[in-house]
Every structure is written in structure tokens, then in C-alpha cells.
């Protein structure tokens, strides 16, 4: 039967008890991790969020009643124990923070009993994720998940403190807003008061933080909940948290500077990692040319090389065809992999096909300097030598070639580069390599929609020197946009915003909005631009992604308290779920039979 805490107060968390407390009486509370009855003496490992503490029960010390209760203890019972701290009689346990001490119990109260849990509460659980997420409240007791949650809290606290010191004001923006057509799909909320009308949950606080700049608040931030109805993957969730900020009277360098110092503080405090400043910058064009990605992993080399000029006269149909359709031939050097078996090379070819490649050409340089090449009959030994030399090839290296339209080539080699790094164990989770990617294209052409779309969003400022091309060559216009990348993952992004009404209206026109549509969707922003708008810029981090990389988790779900699974459902609460017909009637919503 559960007992009361009446008259008891916890004096310490488990790992707050130290050798300095030897001889003192303490009261600790938590969950039973393990209980071992050795006949006349019972050892209990007590667990709370701080860690483990060993408790010893002997009847002569704690009395018959407490000893009898101790004999009943099982995993996950919640207990309160009062006892005296002692040095460990059996020697120090180096694997525990409290390994030099133990508590000799004087009194035990069982605050709550537990059924046998469906899986062990332990670090690095081998239990299937589906079962753990069904019982997420138990999964959250596991020490590694609790550590993730505590680090998340520390990062949020550090970010708040740093930004407050830098003159930022924390201001909350609405979470029921007007739906806008750009970006991912919105989650919609029906209005009972306005039948047939809907709120949207925000994909970001973008428009509201720009309006706060219009309102003179100068520097804003918030830890904002955001929602996107999109297909999920390891680093995405339908609801997530941003560290969101906006600054007035600034340009690109000002935003990057304050954020570099924020990152330096966080990674020093949390990881004891000294982040060298300034962080390296690459333009989008250079990132794509060198790494085939706008979020390159900088922990290793294996850069792309354009060899189109060297092979332009070849009769090899794969190279020739790519160049004739305006594409390119590019290659990476997998150093030391020249002896890779044909079976593994074939597996890489299949992997590349998953990203649009029709195949992969290869040139292996044998240790004796001779070549093994998939296209050798189309090139002389001298031409192969020139090609290998251009790629820095040396005996023992493997050169891999992709030929197609640039977009396909970048996608293939950018991903192949990462796959090889995984196979060669080049991706160390405790190594942090940051990069700013700047000067993104303002627009990208959508074949599906037959029009230009905003690469970031419609409120991004074009580069001043490129704006003159907006009508004649819109695809060449660069944006004052920037992403912060960590170990090949985009952890944040932002831009200088358009603050002139005429440029904003023109941008919406280019995106296919009529004046009426622009006014209907963004009228409140366009109207605000009539009343004196300061130049402003901002950035938002995906807090969940940042924490995932800091703790070395493989999934974003391991750093969110109550995550969703791939179909955006919650296995624990079984959300989403049908609602009562009365609720639907109040909202004047009907469910079609096809949806049931």
C-alpha cells in the first residue's frame, strides 16, 4: 500500500550526495532501479534524474518494519529513504558518480508500487522504438533520454540568457494565424465562431516578427513552437521548436556575428568545445561546386571536381551526352579505395541510381600506377593519366565520375560522398564543424508549377547588385540569405528581409500573385510597409536538430519529450483521433464517407 510523504522532505538528489556528506543523515527519493537481497542485507540502486545511489538495508539499522518493506521492493517502485551516508565498504565503483559512497537506510516509505514495466529502464535500450514510444512516460525515465532532455533545457536557458544580454526582448507571437499559400502544408484549425473559416498553426513566426520590427522593438526572440504538415524523416517532426530572432538596422554580417557568439557560448558550456571564430563561409555556388550540397559536411574532404573540360572531346557516350545537353562531368577521389572489390563498386552504382544517376564511371589507380577503368577503351593511357592527375589521384585511389545535368550530378556525388564517409567511418559525432552558406539563389524554377518559387520565402531581400536582373534573368538573382550548417545538417537559416513596399510587391508578382491575391494573403504586412519600416534581418534555429547533434542522437525523436512517428501520430496518446459528432456539428464540419 502506498504511503504518504507527510513530514518528509527530500534533502538531496541521488548524485548530490558526496563523500563530504559522510556521517550525515540524508533523505533521498526516487525509483528502484534494482534490488538485491543477499540474506540479512538488501542492496537497492535508487535512481532519479541525476543518476544512481546505492542504499543498504540491514534490519538492525532500519528496524523490522522498514526491512520487511525493503524485501518487497521491485523495479520502478517509488520510495523515500532516510539514512546515513558512509564510505563504500566494498570498494569504489568507478562507473558511478556516487561510487565512493552508499547510504545506510534508517527508514523506508514506499510512495508508489509498480507493475513490471514492458521493457527495462536502462541506457542504450535495445527495445523496439514503437514499444518505447507507446510507453513514452517510461522511456523518458531512461538515463540517456533524461540526459538529452536536461541538455535541451540547458541550451534553451543559455540562449535566453545570451540574447537577453544582447538586448533582445522575448515576445510571444500568435499560434492561431491566417493560412498563407507559400511553404509546406499548414495545419488548419476550424473556427466555431466563424463557420467555414480556419486558423492555421504557424510554420514560423515570420510575418509577426517582421511586424515587431515595424513596431520598433529592435531586437526580438522567442522559443517558438512551429507546425508543418509534411512527410517526416529522422530530423523532422510535425511540431518543433525554433530559437527565433529578428534584428533591426542590420545587414548580413551583424546577424552572423551575434549568432557566432551565441553558438560559441552554447558549445563551450555544453560540450566544452572551443568554437573558432569567425565560422567559415561559402557561397551557395561554391558549396554546390565543391560538395554537391548546400549543407556540406566539412568533417572530411572528398570534394567534387569538374572535369568537363578534360573530357569534352571523348567519344564515351555517357560523358559526351551529358555535355551536349548542357550538363557536366564531375568526380570525387575516394582516397585509398583503389582496391575496392567490384561488388562494392556495383553497390555504390546502385546507391547513386537512387539519386537520379544512370550509372557511375570509375577509374581505379593500382598500387603499381596502372589503371582499372570502366571507360578505358574511349581514352588513351595519357588521357587517363591527365584525368587522374587533375583529381589528385595517386596509387591506391578510386575516382568516381557522374555525368548528367548539374542538378543530378550534384545530388549523386553529394550523397555518394556522404555514403563513402559513412563506410570509411569519417563521421565522428564528437567533432563539430560549422559552416555558413550564403548568397542562395533568390528563386528556383518549379517545373511542376510552371513558375518561379522562393528558395527561402517571399520576404527575402535580393542582393542589391542583382535586382536589375529580376525581369530579364530572375533565376540568376542571388538573395541575402544564409544558412548555418553543422556536420552536414542545416540547423538554422535566415535572411535580410525586404523592407521596401515596391520590392515586396514586385517579389510577389514574380511568384505569380496578382495584386488582389497579394493583398488578400499579405495585406496586413504590405499595409504596414506604408508606415516606416526599418531595414531588418533574422534567423531561426531548429532547436531539436541542434540538440540531436550535440548529444549524438540518430533521431530527432530522442530529444523531444513526446514526439510523433512517421505518420505524424502519437503512439502513446493515439492522437490524432476521431472526435464526438457534437463537436463537429458545432464547427459545422461534416466528414465524407470516403474519409471514414
Secondary structure, DSSP 8 states (H G I E B T S, - for coil): -----TT------GGG--GGGTT-EEEEEEEEEEEEE-SSEEEEEEEETTEEEEEEEEHHHHHHHHHHHHHT--TT-EEEEEEEEEE-TT---TTSTTTTEEEEEEEEEEEE-----SS---SS--S-HHHHHHTHHHHTTSHHHHHHHHHHHHHHHHHHHHHHHTT-EE----SSB---SSSSB--EEE-SSSTT-EEE--S-SHHHHHHHHHTT--EEEEEEEEE-B----TT--SEEEEEEEEEES--HHHHHHHHHHHHHHHHHHHH-----SS--EEEHHHHHHHHSSSS--TTS----EE-HHHHTT---HHHHHHHHTT-EEEEEEETT-TT--HHHHHHHHHHHHTTT-S--EEEEE-TTS-EEETTGGGS-HHHHHHHHHHTT--TT-EEEEEEE-HHHHHHHHHHHHHHHHHHTT---TT---EEEEE--BSEEEETTTTEEEESS-TTB-B-GGGGGGTTT-GGG-BBSEEEEEETTEEEEEEEEB---HHHHHHHHHHTT--HHHHHHHHHHHHHHGGG----EEEEEEEHHHHHHHHHT-SSGGGGSTT---TTS--TTT--S----HHHHHHHT----GGG-
